[in-house]
Amino acid sequence: FFQYCLSGHPTLPCNVLKFKSTTIMLDCGLDMTSTLNFLPLPLVQSPRLSKLPGWVLKDGSTFLDKELKECSGHVFVDSVPEFCLPETELLDLSTVDVILISNYHCMMALPYITEYTGFTGTVYATEPTVQIGRLLMEELVNSIERVPKAQSASMWKNKEVQRLLPAPLKDAVEVSMWRKCYTMPEVNAALSKIQLVGYSQKIELFGAVQVTPLSSGYALGSSNWIIQSHYEKVSYVSGSSLLTTHPQPMDQASLKNSDVLILTGLTQIPTANPDGMVGEFCSNLAMTVRNGGNVLVPCYPSGVIYDLLECLYQYIDSAGLSNIPFYFISPVANSSLEFSQIFAEWLCHNKQTKVYLPEPPFPHAELIQTNKLKHYPSIHGDFSNDFKQPCVVFTGHPSLRFGDVVHFMELWGKSSLNTVIFTEPDFSYLDALAPYQPLAMKCVYCPIDTRLNFIQVSKLLKEVQPLHVVCPEQYTQPPPTQSHRTDLMIDCQPPAMSYRRAEVLTLPYKRRYEKIEIMPDLADSLVPLEIKPGISLATVSAVLHTKDNKHVLQLPPKPPQAPASKKRKRVSDDVPECKSLKPLLSGSIPVDQFVQTLEKHGFSDVKVEDTAKGHIVLLQEAETLIQLEEDSTHIICDNDEPLRVKLRDLVLKFLQKF
Amino acid sequence: MPEIKVTPLGAGQDVGRSCVLVSIAGKNVMLDCGMHMGYNDDRRFPDFSYITQNGRLTDFLDCVIISHFHLDHCGALPYFSEMVGYDGPIYMTHPTKAICPILLEDYRKITVDKKGETNFFTSQMIKDCMKKVVAVHLHQTVQVDEELEIKAYYAGHVLGAAMFQIKVGCESVVYTGDYNMTPDRHLGAAWIDKCRPDLLITESTYATTIRDSKRCRERDFLKKVHETVERGGKVLIPVFALGRAQELCILLETFWERMNLKAPIYFSTGLTEKANHYYKLFITWTNQKIRKTFVQRNMFEFKHIKAFDRAFADNPGPMVVFATPGMLHAGQSLQIFRKWAGNEKNMVIMPGYCVQGTVGHKILSGQRKLEMEGRQILEVKMQVEYMSFSAHADAKGIMQLIRQAEPRNVLLVHGEAKKMEFLKQKIEQEFHVSCFMPANGETTTILTNPCIPVDISLGLLKRETAIGPLPDAKKPKLMHGTLLMKDNSFRLVSPEQALKELGLAEHQLRFTCRVHIQDPRKEHETVLRVYNHLKGILKDYSVQHLPDGSITVESILIQATAHSEDQGTKVLLVSWTYQDEELGSYLTSLLKKGLPQST
């Protein structure tokens, strides 16, 4: 049982599990922090960005000045942004049988895996995961493809050159593995390989392994996975939440009795309380708008935005913001809002009961109906006519490198009346802002990450009691910037096994049992014997059939010929065909009773001698002796088969068969 | 022999008040809890006293499963749970859970408020009953208790309709509820995997019908509606608020749009908008096309179809009215029917099955003079059309489902006895499985032959699969083990392990046989001859000649000594343990025959 670790990012995992002859990929996260090294992609040419000076080496050489630009002391690659893919060399990915997806954020590398590695297996995910995952991919592809950027920089990736660059470019890992965004046809091809599953659905893989998604409480359709055979259970916990937001609550009980629990996707901001952050978000938003400024919220088109809109729904009237327009701009804004309303079965109880009324589960339906929230596919078209300031704009991408957010950063960055509020925790907000410096607009950091924190993890582990915990190495030590905070790491016994990118782990457990089925006719033929109170046993001689990893025991076929004698089943003239198996024996033979039995069966000249360990029973006329000891019996006789068989059967009467 | 027992309390050789009791491996499950549209007396509900005369139902039933929201499948539920008394779990899908209470309330209102019946369940009882409902997802395995699990499959038919698999250990039953094997304008087709249940309980409403293509029926329907409207007639389409109504609305809506028709279409009850709203919110349960396009255009937002007011019925000119209920047995559809029946320009289209005793059934069987309440005779002059739009599987569909699920037995419910008989023969001929069709109250017993799952120690399994020189898939592998049974756990282990676990020592039984051989040669030459002889015969065995002069055949030891008195006779001592009994016995008899003449 091995785990191949293909991603070093703890919240965007990609692991491959070899479990009982099946190869299972767990998630396929795409590390997009690489895009922070690139210049933003503006929809319309930005004079500021195009005037940035090229980067010059210390020795004055300028051969990189087309590829690298400098902005406020930072160096950026001037090219189409690229993403850091999961490791593809660690094992042959065409051998992956199935991919299990835990939530829509963790499937963004799917097209790279399914379309470029010879993958021929099946992907399993819940319906909301697939639908919203598609929206995220669509938005990503759209926001990159609509800005044709001829230039693609590659010179800086040369190892010799990279060494000369300033940080963080110098330290960027695996730059040769960075890839441009995939296309819509590739997205569609990848998604067509997905099979939809529901929570608590048992999915059989090749008869050997069963996988089951469980609600993880983090996002619409987000799931943890149980991977088990009859005797081993691996729980894959990825992106789980115990907070009550919109999704169905996390199913913890089903994680119990795991041999191994793989733990990924914990909160990225362990020190921030999501509720407090939402409060700060609202108050900062209100303050800015009241002062006549605009608010920009860089966000993904699904997820936390639903919760923010719900908070605002309750908040705007009391805060006197009823007349402020809220804009949600994304090529998938409409779809995201519509889809959120049709997944009632995946929502928390409160939202589910609304659907029974029938009312839409999310109040943003009402915000749209009352015209307080308006959504647009992009800043072009209707939006430019409707656009009124001051206003609040929700748009992507949270990295601030592409999407309509770039436009608003350029538009509003110069005024200190405006505020950008960061709610998505995936990117460092300072890094995200770097290419926009110097900036007059206010920046507020309210990261909302509802995933498990370390206190919740330790409670969870106490609750479900896995034998072993496996997690990314980042979780086994305090955060680098807060090395004194030993509470910000996983604390469990035995200590968690950690992994890092491109590592192979051997998972610590040993199987001892397997399931086998006994056919009814064989079961009928068994003769159970109570050997101790409450314990019975039966010897089983049977034919084993193994097909599709399932084992079945059947009655052995009857011997083809009739038995030669009454007692012998086989004809002794034929070479015994297969080694027939005789049971083991146990028990001891009381000499007095044995002699009595012999006499009863017509042996009249029985003589008994005592030895150090037992007795010798002599049958004088037959020149036969039987050594009886506590744990053994030895019959020594002439070649008189009927006699030997008779003695054998008499001895066997005293013994138990196993 | 383990067995599964099935007793229909309703829907046995009948359509209406579906209710089937199943006993499987000690668990009792009730499938559906419906009412009968054809009766207004005690017979409208299943006879629950069959389950127990005086005990509490909760003690006798492990769970209740409702397949879909039609009243003939859930109409008796509040009576059953609140008036007779049942507190155990009731399972249904989310859409069923959402819509079921609304139809129950509707039914209650008609019965109590309009017909003035007392001793009927109340609104509060409906609410209390629904609190006992656990909603299930498609394909989710729901663990009712440690042994009993259920799983829902998509059934088409109406929004949220499901088939259910009920499983205990290796034994399982599938109950189809009502299903549809062909997708329609708003729902997908039923689907089930090859789950090989011991028993498939299937509806058989259209046991003998093989319906023509849906497209033809739709064209026919539109033609008839169009012609009637063109000549200024009124069209009445009695429907149930949810289900066929939406399909026909989509059909008419698109037709009106395409043909640019102006005649008004009305939908009679206040349920309309609400009903359509359910379809919008549960769009994941509709067919693929609607699901894919719902963001751009939601098929359940109708432009041409408006709410009906009872005054409209007297308006002059053509119109189309969808009115509930669907079998013309009460309510608005019956009122409108009475108003329009006398005019031959008008038309009533019955789009679904009608239960015996209903006005719908009467006019479909050709009756044109109906006796109404107060001995009034109503003469039906309007055209009566029947179009099978109700979404049940036809004979072809039922056979298709059987092919998909591969059951070992089939049991028919929810159909008419005569038609069932025909289908039963067909099923038995084609699939060679037993097919049953019990009447209400009649118990069918099906013997099952479940395998017994046990735990086998990996050591034993590996050992046995490794035996034999070459793994030959065709050759059966023999294995020997000891089955330990303690409490309810069954473990198959090697005999050695069994002894060890029980703290017992092995008793070794050994045989040593003296075989006399006439051979004047020296001892070691005799041994060599014996060795060559055995080697030649026992080709599949490991025969070895050891340096100390002995021979082994597998673990059997053969030693030669000279006879103390007769130098021309050699004594072979053949020694083996009981575990090698067969080979040892064989060897002694082989050696007794003497050695072949050397050449």
Chai-1 contact restraints between the chains, C-beta under 6 A:
chainA,res_idxA,chainB,res_idxB,connection_type,confidence,min_distance_angstrom,max_distance_angstrom,comment,restraint_id
A,G198,B,H137,contact,1.0,0.0,6.0,A-B,restraint_1
A,G198,B,L138,contact,1.0,0.0,6.0,A-B,restraint_2
A,G198,B,H139,contact,1.0,0.0,6.0,A-B,restraint_3
A,G198,B,Q140,contact,1.0,0.0,6.0,A-B,restraint_4
A,Y199,B,Q140,contact,1.0,0.0,6.0,A-B,restraint_5
A,S200,B,Q140,contact,1.0,0.0,6.0,A-B,restraint_6
A,S200,B,T141,contact,1.0,0.0,6.0,A-B,restraint_7
A,Q201,B,H139,contact,1.0,0.0,6.0,A-B,restraint_8
A,Q201,B,Q140,contact,1.0,0.0,6.0,A-B,restraint_9
A,K202,B,T141,contact,1.0,0.0,6.0,A-B,restraint_10
A,S335,B,V295,contact,1.0,0.0,6.0,A-B,restraint_11
A,E338,B,V295,contact,1.0,0.0,6.0,A-B,restraint_12
A,I342,B,I283,contact,1.0,0.0,6.0,A-B,restraint_13
A,I342,B,T284,contact,1.0,0.0,6.0,A-B,restraint_14
A,A344,B,L281,contact,1.0,0.0,6.0,A-B,restraint_15
A,E345,B,H94,contact,1.0,0.0,6.0,A-B,restraint_16
A,E345,B,H137,contact,1.0,0.0,6.0,A-B,restraint_17
A,V355,B,L281,contact,1.0,0.0,6.0,A-B,restraint_18
A,Y356,B,A98,contact,1.0,0.0,6.0,A-B,restraint_19
A,P358,B,H277,contact,1.0,0.0,6.0,A-B,restraint_20
A,P358,B,Y278,contact,1.0,0.0,6.0,A-B,restraint_21
A,P358,B,L281,contact,1.0,0.0,6.0,A-B,restraint_22
A,R511,B,L458,contact,1.0,0.0,6.0,A-B,restraint_23
A,R512,B,L458,contact,1.0,0.0,6.0,A-B,restraint_24
A,Y513,B,D455,contact,1.0,0.0,6.0,A-B,restraint_25
A,Y513,B,S457,contact,1.0,0.0,6.0,A-B,restraint_26
A,E514,B,I456,contact,1.0,0.0,6.0,A-B,restraint_27
A,E514,B,L458,contact,1.0,0.0,6.0,A-B,restraint_28
A,E514,B,L461,contact,1.0,0.0,6.0,A-B,restraint_29
A,K515,B,P453,contact,1.0,0.0,6.0,A-B,restraint_30
A,I516,B,V454,contact,1.0,0.0,6.0,A-B,restraint_31
A,I516,B,I456,contact,1.0,0.0,6.0,A-B,restraint_32
A,E517,B,C451,contact,1.0,0.0,6.0,A-B,restraint_33
A,E517,B,P453,contact,1.0,0.0,6.0,A-B,restraint_34
A,I518,B,I452,contact,1.0,0.0,6.0,A-B,restraint_35
A,I518,B,V454,contact,1.0,0.0,6.0,A-B,restraint_36
A,M519,B,C451,contact,1.0,0.0,6.0,A-B,restraint_37
A,P520,B,N449,contact,1.0,0.0,6.0,A-B,restraint_38
A,A523,B,I452,contact,1.0,0.0,6.0,A-B,restraint_39
A,I535,B,K486,contact,1.0,0.0,6.0,A-B,restraint_40
A,S536,B,M485,contact,1.0,0.0,6.0,A-B,restraint_41
A,L537,B,T482,contact,1.0,0.0,6.0,A-B,restraint_42
A,L537,B,L484,contact,1.0,0.0,6.0,A-B,restraint_43
A,A538,B,L483,contact,1.0,0.0,6.0,A-B,restraint_44
A,T539,B,T482,contact,1.0,0.0,6.0,A-B,restraint_45
A,V540,B,G481,contact,1.0,0.0,6.0,A-B,restraint_46
A,V540,B,L483,contact,1.0,0.0,6.0,A-B,restraint_47
A,S541,B,H480,contact,1.0,0.0,6.0,A-B,restraint_48
A,V543,B,P476,contact,1.0,0.0,6.0,A-B,restraint_49
A,V543,B,L478,contact,1.0,0.0,6.0,A-B,restraint_50
A,L544,B,E464,contact,1.0,0.0,6.0,A-B,restraint_51
A,L544,B,K477,contact,1.0,0.0,6.0,A-B,restraint_52
A,L544,B,M479,contact,1.0,0.0,6.0,A-B,restraint_53
A,S572,B,S585,contact,1.0,0.0,6.0,A-B,restraint_54
A,S572,B,Y586,contact,1.0,0.0,6.0,A-B,restraint_55
A,S572,B,S589,contact,1.0,0.0,6.0,A-B,restraint_56
A,P576,B,E582,contact,1.0,0.0,6.0,A-B,restraint_57
A,P576,B,L583,contact,1.0,0.0,6.0,A-B,restraint_58
A,P576,B,Y586,contact,1.0,0.0,6.0,A-B,restraint_59
A,S580,B,E582,contact,1.0,0.0,6.0,A-B,restraint_60
A,L581,B,H480,contact,1.0,0.0,6.0,A-B,restraint_61
A,K582,B,Y578,contact,1.0,0.0,6.0,A-B,restraint_62
A,K582,B,Q579,contact,1.0,0.0,6.0,A-B,restraint_63
A,K582,B,E581,contact,1.0,0.0,6.0,A-B,restraint_64
A,P583,B,P495,contact,1.0,0.0,6.0,A-B,restraint_65
A,L584,B,P495,contact,1.0,0.0,6.0,A-B,restraint_66
A,L584,B,E506,contact,1.0,0.0,6.0,A-B,restraint_67
A,L585,B,H507,contact,1.0,0.0,6.0,A-B,restraint_68
A,L585,B,L509,contact,1.0,0.0,6.0,A-B,restraint_69
A,S586,B,L499,contact,1.0,0.0,6.0,A-B,restraint_70
A,S586,B,L504,contact,1.0,0.0,6.0,A-B,restraint_71
A,S586,B,E506,contact,1.0,0.0,6.0,A-B,restraint_72
A,S586,B,H507,contact,1.0,0.0,6.0,A-B,restraint_73
A,G587,B,H507,contact,1.0,0.0,6.0,A-B,restraint_74
A,D631,B,A505,contact,1.0,0.0,6.0,A-B,restraint_75
A,D631,B,H507,contact,1.0,0.0,6.0,A-B,restraint_76
A,S632,B,Q508,contact,1.0,0.0,6.0,A-B,restraint_77
A,T633,B,L509,contact,1.0,0.0,6.0,A-B,restraint_78
A,H634,B,R510,contact,1.0,0.0,6.0,A-B,restraint_79
A,I635,B,F511,contact,1.0,0.0,6.0,A-B,restraint_80
A,I636,B,T512,contact,1.0,0.0,6.0,A-B,restraint_81
A,D638,B,R514,contact,1.0,0.0,6.0,A-B,restraint_82
A,N639,B,C513,contact,1.0,0.0,6.0,A-B,restraint_83
A,N639,B,V515,contact,1.0,0.0,6.0,A-B,restraint_84
A,N639,B,T588,contact,1.0,0.0,6.0,A-B,restraint_85
A,N639,B,K592,contact,1.0,0.0,6.0,A-B,restraint_86
A,L655,B,H507,contact,1.0,0.0,6.0,A-B,restraint_87
A,F658,B,T482,contact,1.0,0.0,6.0,A-B,restraint_88
A,F658,B,P495,contact,1.0,0.0,6.0,A-B,restraint_89
A,F658,B,A498,contact,1.0,0.0,6.0,A-B,restraint_90
A,F658,B,L499,contact,1.0,0.0,6.0,A-B,restraint_91
